[in-house]
Amino acid sequence: MRRLKYIAISIAAASMMAAASCSDFSDYNETKVDATPSASVTLWQNITENPQLTGFAKLIRKAGFDDDLNTSHFYTVWAPLDGTYDADALLQNDSAEILYQFVKNHIAEYNHVASGVFDKRVRTLNKKSYDFGGKGTYTYAGHTVVQPNLPSINGVLHTLSGAAKYYPNIYQYLSMNDTASLLNSYFKKYEYTYLDESNSVPGPMVGGLQTYIDSVMVTENTLLPRLGSYIDREDSSYTFIIPDNKAWREAYARIGKCFNYIENTVVQDLSSQTGSGSTTIPTKTHTVDAAYMKDSITSLIMAGTLSFSNNDAYNKWLTNASLASTDTLRATTRLKLSNPAGILARAVSVDTMSNGVVHVVDSLAMYPWETYNPELDITPFYNRQARVLTGNSSVVSVSKPDPTKGTFENGSLRYLWVAPTTNYAKPELDLYLPNVLSTTYRFYCVFVPQNVDLDDTATVIKPNQVNFTLSYCNAKGELAEHRFSSKAGDNNPKTPTPFENNTEKVDTVYLGQFTFPVAYAGFTDYYPNIKITTPFSVFNKVMMAKYTRDLRIAAIIMKPVEYAEFEEKQK
């Protein structure tokens, strides 16, 4: 929050206010009665008349806060003595910086006296918080209070053995770190400032417009709520990863490859299909601003992996040395990251802020499959865009799964059962594949045998023999197909070798690998799709006797190749 004063309140008016209201001060806004001369003058007079506070007085005057300390407004001031800090160096800064980072760092509202035994956090005018306390001997922000409780008519003055160190909050630090200007520029795009009329002091109407004696301007950032990270608030505690410009560029290039959009993306319109066979399927086209989509999503994903609340149960070890480190960090976007040691090891500097700790890193070491390139599990019974032709479909929930046929999550299993409508029909199942990126996936299909349920006493269990065909948009914006083949090295043949499943178990069959040239993430109802068909004729008695036309599919799994290779190395 930034306060802009358009009209200063005169000292004379302030004195009148003080005389009229001094009898109404509560103990909270009251200086102890004292016989010392300081009690009869203002804080500003006490500061300027103290020969050990000449540097402090100069800084206050340059910051333009001297009039405030001469009014009836009640303050507590912690004033560092000359020689305990470099006042001349601070005077080289501009007035706004001196006001916010130094002067208001040593002044608080109301009355804070040093007496007896106490320990508290004082909130200063710049919204920072510092420890103030002791027992006979007192400290403020780690510095000894040399002379406590010097009374003034508008507050109390303490002299200090040094200046309180200013700590920016994490959001402020982004603007101060030149090595991370790219990250700062991204955050600043979402920043806006507005007049807080409810906390501003109205002035006269001028030309039909309301003016303000004291205008309170509030700066907010609309990105922070989307990230669940309020790094601009002083009452929060975060660990924040700041990629330097090199790390930002490298991560942007790496992640951006997965979000390669084109202006016009064509897909099959399965909802309008009227007959079997891909040639009868109409198409539809989705138009986007490709460059904007790529930049917007890539940048948002990067920002969403940087902030970690220190109050999150997963992250408390970051700030509590007595707790053992865990194998998981949870970002404020709820992403769980399993390599905290690797992420933090990239830090080139670690700095304390007023609301947490920042780690400036030279590389973002989060795993792709945990952040921007996850595994996609397409479950037909949840996929509302599944299309079944010449077949009846139903969702089957296995009540008593046979443990010898596979491991079932939570002891249960669901799958989509597609049965032919007649003795001469072959079901065709099309599944939309949402959230696909322009990356390489390994494809798997999870087949379920008929007798996976212990209550199913069927004795003749036939396997499937099926083909899988991808429909996708190529880089030119044209509809294309890719045919998976079970024959090794047989890439996209005109006549693919069909796949068969093992009926002795819930069988996860590897289909092959495919690289999508364009991304679909963020689209609604515009996806690539996979078609599952039976290749043999219903008049082929030998094949009909050997294989079933029923489809029992639990999932299509699309695993990013990086993730698959990582899992293989862990075995």
N, C-alpha and C positions, 0 to 999 in steps of 0.2 A: 504494500500500500504506500502511495506517495502523497504527501500533503503539500499542496501548493497554496501559499498565502498571498492573496492579492491585495489585501488592505491590512496593515499592521494595527494592532490595538495599542493605543497610546498609553504611555506610562501613567499619565494623570488619571485616565479612566480606570486603569488597573488598580491604582492606589485607592480610588473611591470604592471600587468593588471589594478590596481587601478590608477597608474600614467597616463596610457594611456587613461583611460576612464572617469576620474573624471569630465572632462569638458563637458561630454555628459549627465551627470545626469539630469533628469527632476526634477521638483519640488517634484515629488512623491518619488524620490530616492535621496533626498538631505537634509542635515542637515543645519539648519540656521547657518549663520556665527556667531561665538561666540568667545569672547576673552579668555574664560576659557581654561586652559591647556588641558582639556579632549577632546577638538575638534581636537587636533593634533595627537591623538593616537587611536588605535583600541578599539572596544567594549571590547575585552578580556583584554586588558591592563587596561582599566578603571574599569573593574570588579575586577581584581586581586589587583589593587592598592587602592581599597576602603576597609578600615578596617571594615566596617559594612556589607560587602558582602563575608566574608570568607567562610561561609557555602555554599552559592550559587556557589562560585568558585570551591569548592571541588566537588560538585555534577556535575558541568559541566565537570570538568576534568575526573571524573570517568565515565561519560557517553561518553566521547570521542568527545565532541563537542567544545573543546577549540580551535582547529585549525580552525574550521569553523568561529568562531568569530574573528579570526585574519586575515581573507582574505578580499578581496574587496567586497564580497557579502554583500548586504545591508539588515540589520535587524533592528527591534525594539525589545528591551528587557525590560521586566518588572521584576525587580529583588527584591525579598523579603529580607528585612533586617534581620540580625542576631537577634535571640531572638523572632522573630514574628512567628516562625514555628520550628518544630523539625527536623533540618537538619541531626543530628546524626542518628535518626531513619531511615530516607530516605536513608542514606549511606549504610545501611545494605542490601538494595535491590540489585539485579543484575544490571549491567550497562544498559542492554537493557530496563529494566523497568524504570530506572531513566531517560534515554534519552526520552522515549516516553511519560511517564506519568507525568514527572515533568519538565525537561528542555524544551522540545518542547511545553509544556503547557504555558510557559512564554515568548515565542519568536514568532514573526510574520515576514513575508516578508515585505519589503518596509518600508516607513517612516510614523510613526503614532505619530504626536506631539500633545501635549495638549495645546490648545490655544482657547480663547474665549469661546463660548457656543457650545457644540456639544454632540451628542449621537449616537454611532455607535456600530456595532457588528464587532469584530476583529476575523479573522480566523487565528488560530495559526498553527505552523508547524505540529502539530499532527492532523490537520484538525478539531479541536474543535473551538467553537465560544464563545466569551466572550464579555460582555458589557464594553465599554470604553467611558467615557464622564464626563461631569460636567460643572460647571460655576465658574471659578476661582479656586475652589477646585475640584479635579478630582478623579475618582475611576476606578479601573480595576478589574473585576470579584468580585465586592463587597468590595474590599480593597482600602484604601486611597492611592493615589499616594503622597508619602512623598516629593520627589524631582523630578519634571518632567523635561523632555527635556534636559538631559545631553548629549551634542553632542559628537560624535566620527567620525572618518574619514570614517567609514563604517556603520553608523547607529545612532540611538538615544537610550538612556538609561533612564528608569524611575525606581525609587526605590519605593518599596511597603511596606505597613504596615502588610503584611501577604501573604502567598502563595495561589495562585489560586487553588481551589479544582478541582482535576481531576475527570471528569465524563466519564466513559466508555460509548460507545454506546450500544444498546441492544444486538447486536450480540457479542460484546466483553465481555459483562457481563455474557453471557452463559458459557464462559470458566472460569469465576471467581467465579461462584456460585457452590460450592461443593454439595449442597443439590439437585441440578438439573443436575447431571452429565449424567443421562440417556437421557434427552432431548438434552444436548450438544453433546453427542456421536452421536445421530441421525443426527443432523445438520452437524457435522464434516465429516460424510461419503460423503457429497456432496461438500466438499471444495477441491479446487486445486489451485496451485500456478504456474504462468508462467512468463517468461521474457518479459517485455514490451520493445521491441526493439526500438519502435518509440521515447520513452522518455529516453532511455539509451544512455550514451556517449560512442561511439565506441573507442576501443583501437587498438593495432596492431593485425595483423593476426598471430596466433601461430599454427604451424602445419596444416595450411590450415583452421583453425577455427577462427572465429571472437571472440576477447576478448573485454571486456568493462572496461573502466576506472571507470565509474559510472553505475552500473547495477540496474535498477528499476524492482523489483519483485512485481507482482500484485497477490493478493489472492482474489479469487472470490468463490461464492457458487452457484451451479446450482439449488439448491432447492428453493432459495428465489424468483426467477421469477415465479416458479410454484405456489407459495403461494401468489404472488402479494404483497409481503412484503419485502421491501429493508431495513431491520433493521440494515444493515451495513453502511448505508449512513448517514452522519452528517446533511444533508439538509432536512431530513424527520422528521416526528413527529408521533409516534405511542404509543398506549397503548398495552402492550404485557403481556399476561398471561403465567407465567412460572410454570408448575406443578413440585412440588418437586418429588423426586424419588418414594416416597410412592404413590403420586397421579398418576404418570406416570404408575406404575405397576398396580394399581387398574383399571385405565381406559383401559389400554392395555388388561387386562384380560376380562373386561366387553365387550369391543368392539370386541375383537378377537373372541368371541363366535358367532358373526354374520358372520364371514368370515371363516367358517370351510370348507376348500377345501379338495378334495381328488385327488389322482394322475390321475385317469381316470373317467370322468363323462360321463355317457351315457344318451342320450336324443332321443326322437322320431324325425325322419327326415320327417317332414310334407311335405316338398317340393317334396319329392319322393313318396308320397302316391298316389296310383293308384285306390284305391277303398274304400268304406266305411267300418268302423269297425277297431278297434285298432289292430287286429291281422294282418292286411295287411300293417301296417305302418313299414317301415324299421327304423333302428336306426343308430346313429353315435356317436362317442366317442371323447371327448376333453381331451387331456393330458396336465397337467401342473405340475410345481413344487409347490406342495401344501403348503409347509412351507414358501417358498419365497412369494407366493401370499398373504398368510395371513399376514405375517410380513410387507410386503411392503404397502399393502392397509391400514392395521390398523394404522401403524405409520403415513402414509401420512394424513389420516383423522384426527388423533389427532393433528398433526401440523397445519392443515388447519383451526382449530378453535381458534387459540391463538392470532392472530395479528389483530389489529384494527387501521385503519388510523384515526388520530385525525382531519384530514381535511375532512373526510366523514361527510356529513350532518347529518347522523344518530348518529354520535359519538362526535360531537363538545362539547356536555355538559360535556364530560369527563375531559376536560382541561379548560373549561370556566365556572367559578362558577356562572356567572350571568344567565346562561341558565338552565332551568328546565330539570331534567333528563327525559328520554323517556323510553318507554317500549321495545325498540329494540336497539340492537347493530348489526352492520354489519361488518363482518370479511372481511379481504382483499381478501378472496376467494369468496366473495359475499354472503356467508351464513348469513341469518338473524336470530338472537337469541333473543327470546322474554323474557328472564329472566335475564337481566343485574344485577339486585340487588342480585339475588342468586349466579350468577357467581362471582361477585366481593366480596361477603360476605365471600368467602372461602380464602381470602388473609390472610397470616400470616405475610407478610411484604410488604411494598410499597416503592419503591426507585426511585429516579429521575436519569435518564440517560441523556446523551448529546443529544439524539434524541427522547426523550419521557419518559414514565413511565413504570416500570415493577411491576406487582402484582405477587408475589410468592404465590401459592395456595397449599393447602393440599388436594384438590379434584377438579376435573373438573366437574362442575355442569351444563354443557350444556344439553339441552333436547335431547334424542336419535333421536326422529323423526325430529328434525331440523338439525341434523348433519349426523350421520352415518346410521340411520335406518328409512328412510322416508316412508310415505305412497306411495304406487304404484297405479297409476290410469292407467289402461290399456284400451285405447280407440281403438276399432276395426278399425275405419277408419284411424287411424294413424299407426296401427300395420301392417307393410308390410309383416309380416309372418303369417297373418291370412289365414286360409285354409278353403274353403267352398266346400263341396261335395254334389252332387245331389241337387244343388240349385244355383240360380242366386243372386249375391250380388250387392248392390249399396249403396252409401252414400247419405243420405237424410238430407238436411238442412231445418229446419222448419222456414218458412218465417214469419208466424203469430202464435206464440205459445199461447196456451190457458192458461192464468194465473191461472185458477182454477185447473189445473192439475199439478201444481208444479212451483217452482221458476227456471227460466232459466237465466244463466249467460249472462250478456250483452243483455238480451232480445232475445237470439237465442239458438238453440239446434241442435245438429247433432247426427245422429245415423247410425248404419249399419243395413240395411234391407236385410235379406236373405229370398228369396221366393223359394218354390219348383219348380223344372223344369217341373214336370208333376203332374197329379192328383194322381199318385201312388208313389210319391217321398217324402222323409222326409229329409230336409236339415240337414247337420251336420256341425257345426262351431267349428273349432279348433283355439285357440289363443295362441301364444307364450307369455310367461310371463318373460320379461327381467328384469335384475338387482335384481333378487330374492336373499335374504340372508338366512343364516341358522338360522332362527328365526321363531317365531310364528305369523301368520297373521290371522285376521278375514276377511273372504271373503264376498263380496257383489256383486250382479249383478243389474245393472240399466236397467230396462225394460221400453220401451216407447210404449204407446197405439197408435193405428193407427190414431185416431182422435185428436192427440195432436195439430195438425195444424187446426186453425179455418176455413181454406179453405176446409178442408176435411169434407164432409157431410155424410160420411158413417154412417149408422144407426145400423148395426150389428157389434159389437166389441167383438171379442173373446179373452179370455186370453190365455197364454201359459201354457203348462204342460211339463216341461223339466227336464232332469237329467244333473248333472255337475260331470265330472270325471277328476281328476288331474292325469297327468302323470309326474313322477319325478324320480330322481336317489336316491337310498337309500345309506346309509353309506358304504355298501359293494361294491358300484359301479354297482348295478343292477337296471334295470328299474322296477318301481313299480307303482301301481295305488292307488288312494284314491277316494272313492265315497262319495260325500256329500248327506245327506238325510235331508228332511224337518221334519222328526219325531224326537222329542226331545230325546236325549240320544242314538240315533241310529247312532253309529260311524262306518263308512266304511262298511256298510252291503253289502252282495252279491246282494241283490235286494233292492235298496234304494227307499224311498218314494219320488216321484217327487215334484218339486216346482211349485207353481202357482203364478201369479202376479195379482195385482189389476189394472184393465183397466180404473179406474176412475182417475188415476194419473200417473205421471212418478214415477214408483215404484222401490225403492231401497230395494231389497230382500236380507236378511241375509242368507248366505249359510251355514256358520259354520266356525270352527277354524281348522287350520292345522299348524304343525311345520315341516319346511323343514330341513332335516338332513344335507344337504350340500348347499354351496353357489354357485351362478352363476355370481355374480357381476363382471364386467370386461370382461366377455365372449362376443363374437360376433357370432351370429347364433347358439348358444348352450344354449337352455333355457328349463325349464319345460313348460308344456302347459296344458290348460284346454279345455275339450271337452264338447260342449253343444249339446244335442240330445233330440229328442222326443221319449218317450218310447212306445206309443201305436201304434197299427197297422193301416195302412191306410184303412184296410178293416173293422175296428171297427166303424160302422156308428154312434154309440152313442157318442164315443169320438171325432170323426171327426166333428160332429155337435156342440159339446160343446167347443172344443179347436181349435186354429189355429196352423198350422204348420209353418207359417211365424215367423221369429225371428227378433225382433227389439231391438237391444242392443246398449245402449249408452256407457257403460263402465263396466269393471270388476274392483272393488276396493279391494285392499289388504291393510288393515290397521294393522300396528303392534299392538299387544295386549296391549303393554304399553301405546301407544297413545290412543287407544280406552278407556282404563280404566281411563286415565287422563281426557279425554273429559267428561266421565260420572261423574267424581267428580266435574267438573266445572258447571254442570247443577244445 
